[in-house]
């Protein structure tokens, strides 16, 4: 119960900027009471302003218009309740079977552009899993940047887990192989592999991720079990474009959305969920090591309207 309440509070706090901006405009619309063309136009503007995205907004408003006509809704407050239902429906994508396999170590590849909060998210995810009495090993697969290796080592020390690393410029596949061997020997529950985030060299990135996948499969034919994309919520529509490119480069099983507390445009969550049809697994709700929570669609929508 404590963890459940803590998660709801984290999500609510993380959405403060988005909620303040979004609800201020929505409340003003609803206060006018009548459902007319001015209301629909204002609703479109409000959703787009929250970074829900033009296509997602238009689809939402069209659906709400249809429901309002069919159900003879004339009160704006009723449309607001319908909006909550439709937003929730967008986010309720079928989750992958994260963490339920009996195979160990569970291999999680973490991908994302540099600066998205990828390595920090790995540290927070590791702390989260350790709190559930899981044993975790980390692999410093972003060998392109020495700073990335050092940063992961610091996180490893901070949360008390082993980090397998080679020298900068080393073969990421070799790092992943050695890390799997170490994780297996140490009976780790999870192996989390950091990867390079050079999206601008898309072809090389794709080849690198494919190679890591091939190497891991030599150790365990069922691996990798998860490929999580880390996105910075502050980047808004740019983040959506990044997600499109990464989805082309590698099969994604889930998303980690970071820096949700730093933006007034958290509506990007809906645009990402609707277009990519990839479940959001976790959200970063602040700078602290514990400001990290499992994503729950109901919590998110409740937090937006709280």
PEBELFEN-V802808 format. One record per backbone hydrogen bond with DSSP energy under -0.5 kcal/mol. NH is the residue of the N-H (numbers start at 1). CO is the residue of the C=O. If there is no record, write none. Layout:
NH CO
NH CO
This chain:
5 1
6 2
7 3
8 4
9 5
10 6
11 7
12 8
13 9
14 10
15 11
16 13
18 263
19 15
20 16
21 17
22 18
23 19
24 20
25 21
26 22
27 23
28 24
29 25
30 26
31 27
32 28
32 29
33 30
34 32
35 74
36 34
40 36
41 37
42 38
43 39
44 40
45 41
46 42
47 43
48 44
49 45
50 46
51 48
52 47
57 53
58 54
59 55
60 56
61 57
62 58
63 59
64 60
65 61
66 62
67 63
68 64
69 65
70 66
71 67
72 69
73 68
76 33
78 75
79 75
80 76
81 77
82 78
83 79
84 80
85 81
86 82
87 83
88 84
89 85
90 86
91 87
92 88
93 91
98 96
100 97
106 189
108 106
108 191
109 107
109 226
110 193
111 109
111 228
114 197
116 113
121 117
122 118
123 119
124 120
125 121
126 122
127 123
128 124
129 125
130 126
131 127
132 129
133 130
134 129
137 190
138 162
139 192
140 164
141 139
141 194
143 141
145 142
146 144
149 145
150 146
151 147
152 148
153 149
154 150
155 151
156 152
157 153
158 154
159 155
160 156
161 156
162 136
164 138
165 163
169 143
170 167
175 171
176 172
177 173
178 174
179 175
180 176
181 177
182 178
183 179
184 180
185 181
186 182
187 184
188 183
189 135
190 135
191 106
192 137
193 108
193 191
194 139
194 192
195 110
199 197
201 198
202 200
205 201
206 202
207 203
208 204
209 205
210 206
211 207
212 208
213 209
214 210
215 211
216 212
217 213
218 214
218 215
219 215
219 216
220 216
223 220
225 107
226 107
228 109
229 254
230 111
230 228
231 229
231 256
233 231
233 258
235 232
236 233
238 235
239 236
240 236
241 237
242 238
243 239
244 240
245 241
246 242
247 243
248 244
249 245
250 246
253 227
254 227
255 279
256 229
257 282
258 231
258 256
260 284
262 259
263 260
267 50
268 265
269 266
270 267
271 267
272 268
273 269
274 270
275 271
276 272
277 273
281 255
281 279
282 255
283 293
284 257
285 283
285 291
286 291
291 288
292 290
293 283
295 281
300 296
301 297
302 298
303 299
304 300
305 301
306 302
